[in-house]
Amino acid sequence: MTFALLPGVSVADTENGTVLLDERNGRYWMLNGTGAVVLRCLLDGESPKEAARTLLRLYPDAPDLATAHVESLLDALRTAKVIVP
């Protein structure tokens, strides 16, 4: 499954994470460093499971949370209608 930002949604990396702007309605979302990693993984073609494995490599102290974080962010991005599918 390939993920993409909807047209009109732009992304900018910051020193604290990533900011998404939905130019259609002017809404912003700030993703922390973990959220930024997950978003980049998904946009680069990784599956949610692969994104969770990437998180585990970067943050090995929270093995039980990686999958939950990925699914939570994915649900939030879908609810906000900024990512497809």
PyMOL commands that set and color helices and strands:
alter all, ss='L'
color gray80, all
select helices_A, chain A and resi 33-43+48-58+66-79
alter helices_A, ss='H'
color red, helices_A
select strands_A, chain A and resi 4-5+9-14+17-22+27-31+83-84
alter strands_A, ss='S'
color yellow, strands_A
deselect
rebuild
show_as cartoon
